[in-house]
Amino acid sequence: MSTSTSNDPQPPKSPASDAVLDGRRRFLKAGAAASPLAFAIATRPAQATDHLCRQPSAFGSMHASGPGKEYASCTGRTPGYWKQDQHFSSWPAPYCPVTTSGLGATTATMFHQAGFQGSEFSGLTLLDVLGEQGNAGGYGALGRHIVAALLNAASGKTPVLSVMAVLTIWNDFVATGRYEPTAGVYWDAEKIVAYLKSTMPL
């Protein structure tokens, strides 16, 4: 069997193959130049302000509408955050988690004192309701998430929800058994909880 040597004649290169090689070289050079930027974008750490959320009226179409339709950045905290005593100092005025005495005494804010209506959680403080148990479809889950939503709104963490909007969600639900974020769309407790969670990435 013969082997090829440097003296063996080589087939002539076609103009088409030269064009392909030139194109590949240009592509590789462009990729090498762009790679630091691409790498920086791909490895940029996610920030809390990157969590985008929507007003209740737009939430139902969130997944169908695709990217680019986000309303605002939300940095809401979960019920678990607000009920921890090390975070009591983060509670926004005029809400107080516990009653204290002495200098700078405070009185714990009652659930209904905050503007929530209905007979649920009667005699309980906001902090009590944050500790309520129950799944997403029950009053316990809705109660603790609505209180967290109230504190988030009062803290300016959820531009899509004002304090009044949070109260309206709860008060409409307890009055009618549902909440209507937009005409003809009705949410039960589970859907309300799902929406409120979408504003609480932290």
Buried (B, 14 or more C-beta within 10 A) or exposed (E): EEEEEEEEEEEEEEEEEEEEEEEEEEEEEEEEEEEEEEEEEEEEEEEEEEBBBBBBBBBBEBEEEEEEEBBBBBBBBBBEBBBEEEBBEEBBEEBBBEEEEEEEEBEBBBBBEBBBBBEBBEEBBBBBBBBBEBEBBBBBBBBBBBBBBBBBBBBEBBBBBEBEBBBBBBBBBBEEEBBBBEEEBEBBBBBBBEBBBBBBBE
